[in-house]
Amino acid sequence: MQRKLLPLALLILPLAACASSGEPRGSSGFSARANVGYGKTSDGSFDPSGSSASGEYSPGMMSGAAIGYDINERWGLEADWTYRSGDIDSIGTGGSVANSGDYASVAVTGNVIHSFATDSPWRPYIGAGLGFLQEIDADLKPSGAEVSDRGALAYQFLAGVGYRASDSIEITLEGRYLGAEDVELTGEGQSFEAEYEHVGVMLGFRWLF
């Protein structure tokens, strides 16, 4: 429960920051960002109905985009869409549920970003977000079954640094943690309750308007 309350609190904090001094980084305050990266779904439970199993996964690619608005030089808001993928190594003892396949998600979150002031082109920042998994699905092999869930609550934390390459372009490098609650994967007569936690690193290009 505490993990879910912390991002919610950070989403509310910028309302108080609106009265603080400082100008947004772009002339209008709006920005757009494209991201690409690499990450891994954490090994964890992937439980069939009425039993218990554990999943092991390999790293995979991440990609995404975001639209943001800087309230001022310290606080910003961002609507973020990110796709995460990875391979299934095994699920269940000896791969009894699956011994290969893929495990992917699409997350939509609203993020709050806090930037730290520096007298340089570098901008360290931290952030937190709340949203949902637009879709999460697992293709289980060799059975060929596909199970999925939509709308599970998601929360994320991020930390990174931006480099102002020009007046209108910033390059970012950040680490991200995404977690989800109450994931229930169903399909083709099968049902699983799963943990979903993902850690990754993303390189981004941010355009300031």
DAZINOR-V300871 format. One record per residue. N is the residue number from 1. SS is DSSP state (h for helix, s for strand, l for the rest). NEAR is the number of other C-alpha atoms within 8 Angstrom. D_FIRST is the distance of its C-alpha to the first C-alpha in whole Angstrom. Layout:
((N | SS | NEAR | D_FIRST) (N | SS | NEAR | D_FIRST))
This chain:
((1 | l | 4 | 0) (2 | h | 5 | 4) (3 | h | 6 | 5) (4 | h | 8 | 5) (5 | h | 8 | 6) (6 | h | 8 | 9) (7 | h | 14 | 11) (8 | h | 10 | 11) (9 | h | 8 | 13) (10 | h | 12 | 15) (11 | h | 11 | 16) (12 | h | 8 | 17) (13 | h | 8 | 19) (14 | h | 11 | 22) (15 | h | 6 | 23) (16 | h | 8 | 24) (17 | h | 9 | 26) (18 | l | 8 | 28) (19 | l | 5 | 31) (20 | l | 7 | 31) (21 | l | 5 | 34) (22 | l | 7 | 34) (23 | l | 7 | 35) (24 | l | 11 | 34) (25 | l | 9 | 35) (26 | l | 12 | 37) (27 | l | 7 | 39) (28 | l | 6 | 37) (29 | l | 13 | 34) (30 | s | 11 | 33) (31 | s | 13 | 32) (32 | s | 11 | 32) (33 | s | 12 | 31) (34 | s | 11 | 31) (35 | s | 11 | 30) (36 | s | 11 | 30) (37 | s | 11 | 29) (38 | s | 11 | 28) (39 | s | 13 | 25) (40 | s | 12 | 24) (41 | s | 12 | 21) (42 | l | 10 | 20) (43 | l | 8 | 21) (44 | s | 10 | 19) (45 | s | 11 | 19) (46 | s | 14 | 21) (47 | s | 12 | 21) (48 | s | 11 | 24) (49 | l | 7 | 24) (50 | l | 5 | 25) (51 | l | 6 | 25) (52 | l | 9 | 23) (53 | l | 11 | 24) (54 | s | 12 | 23) (55 | s | 13 | 24) (56 | s | 11 | 25) (57 | s | 13 | 26) (58 | l | 10 | 28) (59 | l | 11 | 28) (60 | s | 11 | 29) (61 | s | 11 | 29) (62 | s | 14 | 27) (63 | s | 11 | 28) (64 | s | 11 | 27) (65 | s | 11 | 28) (66 | s | 11 | 27) (67 | s | 11 | 28) (68 | s | 12 | 28) (69 | s | 10 | 29) (70 | s | 15 | 29) (71 | l | 13 | 29) (72 | l | 14 | 31) (73 | l | 12 | 31) (74 | l | 12 | 28) (75 | s | 13 | 25) (76 | s | 14 | 25) (77 | s | 12 | 24) (78 | s | 12 | 24) (79 | s | 11 | 23) (80 | s | 13 | 23) (81 | s | 11 | 24) (82 | s | 11 | 24) (83 | s | 11 | 25) (84 | s | 12 | 24) (85 | s | 12 | 26) (86 | s | 14 | 27) (87 | s | 12 | 29) (88 | s | 15 | 28) (89 | s | 11 | 30) (90 | s | 13 | 29) (91 | s | 16 | 27) (92 | l | 13 | 28) (93 | h | 8 | 30) (94 | h | 7 | 33) (95 | h | 9 | 32) (96 | l | 8 | 32) (97 | l | 9 | 30) (98 | s | 14 | 31) (99 | l | 14 | 33) (100 | s | 11 | 33) (101 | s | 13 | 32) (102 | s | 11 | 29) (103 | s | 12 | 25) (104 | s | 11 | 25) (105 | s | 12 | 22) (106 | s | 12 | 23) (107 | s | 14 | 20) (108 | s | 12 | 20) (109 | s | 13 | 18) (110 | s | 11 | 19) (111 | s | 13 | 19) (112 | s | 14 | 19) (113 | s | 13 | 22) (114 | s | 10 | 23) (115 | s | 11 | 26) (116 | l | 8 | 28) (117 | l | 8 | 32) (118 | l | 7 | 35) (119 | l | 4 | 38) (120 | l | 5 | 39) (121 | l | 9 | 38) (122 | s | 9 | 35) (123 | s | 13 | 31) (124 | s | 11 | 28) (125 | s | 12 | 25) (126 | s | 11 | 21) (127 | s | 12 | 19) (128 | s | 14 | 15) (129 | s | 15 | 15) (130 | s | 13 | 13) (131 | s | 11 | 15) (132 | s | 13 | 16) (133 | s | 15 | 18) (134 | s | 11 | 21) (135 | s | 11 | 22) (136 | s | 13 | 22) (137 | s | 12 | 25) (138 | s | 11 | 26) (139 | s | 11 | 30) (140 | s | 15 | 31) (141 | s | 10 | 34) (142 | l | 8 | 36) (143 | l | 6 | 36) (144 | l | 7 | 35) (145 | s | 9 | 32) (146 | s | 10 | 30) (147 | s | 14 | 26) (148 | s | 12 | 24) (149 | s | 12 | 21) (150 | l | 8 | 21) (151 | l | 8 | 18) (152 | s | 12 | 15) (153 | s | 11 | 12) (154 | s | 14 | 13) (155 | s | 15 | 12) (156 | s | 12 | 14) (157 | s | 12 | 15) (158 | s | 11 | 19) (159 | s | 11 | 22) (160 | s | 11 | 25) (161 | s | 11 | 29) (162 | s | 13 | 31) (163 | s | 10 | 35) (164 | s | 11 | 37) (165 | l | 9 | 40) (166 | l | 6 | 42) (167 | l | 7 | 41) (168 | l | 9 | 40) (169 | s | 11 | 38) (170 | s | 13 | 35) (171 | s | 12 | 34) (172 | s | 12 | 31) (173 | s | 11 | 29) (174 | s | 11 | 25) (175 | s | 11 | 23) (176 | s | 13 | 20) (177 | s | 11 | 17) (178 | s | 11 | 15) (179 | s | 10 | 12) (180 | s | 14 | 12) (181 | s | 9 | 10) (182 | s | 9 | 12) (183 | s | 11 | 15) (184 | s | 10 | 18) (185 | s | 13 | 22) (186 | s | 11 | 25) (187 | s | 10 | 28) (188 | l | 7 | 32) (189 | l | 5 | 31) (190 | s | 8 | 28) (191 | s | 11 | 25) (192 | s | 11 | 22) (193 | s | 13 | 18) (194 | s | 12 | 17) (195 | s | 11 | 15) (196 | s | 11 | 16) (197 | s | 10 | 15) (198 | s | 12 | 18) (199 | s | 12 | 20) (200 | s | 12 | 23) (201 | s | 11 | 26) (202 | s | 13 | 27) (203 | s | 11 | 31) (204 | s | 11 | 31) (205 | s | 11 | 34) (206 | s | 12 | 33) (207 | s | 10 | 36) (208 | s | 14 | 36) (209 | l | 9 | 38))
